[in-house]
Amino acid sequence: MTVGLTDHEQAMLAGARGEGVALAMRLVVGLAEAMRAESLLPITGAHIDSCLYHGRSSLDFADRLVGGGAEVLVPTTLNVSSLDLLHPELFRGDDETRRDAKKLMDAYVAMGCEPTWTCAPYQRPDDRRPGLGDHVAWAESNAIVFANSVLGARTHRYSDFIDIAAAVTGRVPDAGLHRSENRRASVVIDVSNLPPDLLATDAAYPVIGFLVGRLCGSSIPAIVGLPATVVEYNLKALGAAAASSGSLAMFHAVGITPEAPTLEAACGGAVPPPDDERRYRVTAADCRRARDELSVSLGGESSPLLSTVSLGTPHYSVAEIRVLAGLLAGRTVHPSVDLYVSTGREVLTEAGLRGWVEPLVAAGVTFVTDTCTYITPIVRNTGGLAMTDSAKWAYYAPGNIGVDVVFGSVGECVESAVAGRLVRNEALWSGSDGPG
């Protein structure tokens, strides 16, 4: 299919803004042809994942753009990198990787991207994140889900190199999740019968997300029965887990997210009937099985020793650091445990201004910025048991850094970190379904 281009777009393709922009435009037009888009859309912002170093090709591509004079046309944030520039001593990789990863980071800043270095750009102030109906080009799976679902912005699932190409050209294909007809839910997930005590904890949402991703794949679900008290970081955890266990790019939470005031609205008027195979009811037993699937088998040992607790995947928000500060107040992490908290540098600054960072560091917390502990060699002891409150970290860390992982709530993670052994509230996970 031939994509219709405006005179301005045709000029970019022809090299009027330099070879770097022409290269980016060729990529955007090629994607539009593959998606059978008839035209391109202007965007108001972008979030780039290509700044994470995956090898020499990552740097070669960025250098080619920079050498061709490419600069971003829209406000553009940067995802996590492979280095923590604020705490460089944490990096346990080789010098060559350190050098090339830093060069890659510098290249994206040279193109005019903002050095946010966070996987959670939506945790910025409201006037610095996209709003309902805004077209953006976001990469990083959890950010894509949050933008589409919680903010009601519109982005397709953009991958490395396409993300920066969109930022440089200010254009994306008029296709995929940019179009209203592709944003309707086709699956209904009912969680209304889950125990209220479970739904009141942070642990419920990554587990529900893990189940949603497994059930839906790339289909868009409408989730029914989430409590009205759900907060943004709960929805963040749900979306991040669903994008890990499946290939989800959007969900609707009925009565909560902006495009789902009702189930009918979320489904575009085509709600699957009650006995349809596209409807699922999540049970307490499902949640228990999902928790166990996110955890290494512990055999008969009831309280094995821990070496690591990792929180903040996606990056912790100010609200989550506040919760952690309350849980650790007056206590210290066991000397045998390394407790890492990954967060964005802007969030860390704000949490410091509120007086939470120094006491947490004194209690034994190691803050990690600019990157994440499941993708960069930071964890000091990968041979021991690791615990996390993140389904995404639990899903990827065993393969990425070779650790045995146990999933739990943030409360369970803190109790375990203080005790130096696994502590779980089994009553929370063994509850029966609620009425109805």
HUKAFEN-V314398 format. One line per field, one symbol per residue. psi: psi as a letter, one per 40 degrees, with the letter a starting at -180 (. if undefined). Layout:
BEGIN
psi: ???
END
This chain:
BEGIN
psi: hhhhiidddddddeedeiddddddddddddddddefieiiiiieiihheeehheiddddddddddddeehiieihhihaiaeihddgdedheaiddddddddddddddddeeihgdfiegeeeiideeiiahehhighahdddddddddddeihiigiiidddddddddfiiigibeehdeeeiieihhheeeihdddeeidddddddddddddddbeihihhheiieehidddddddddddeddafheiihhhedidefdiddddefeghhideieehihhiddddddddddeiihebehdgiiidihhifhihiiddddddddddeheiiiieehhhhhhiidddddddddeedddddddeehhhhieaieeehgdhdgeeahiiiehddddddddddefihihiiiddddddddddeihhigdddeeiiiai.
END
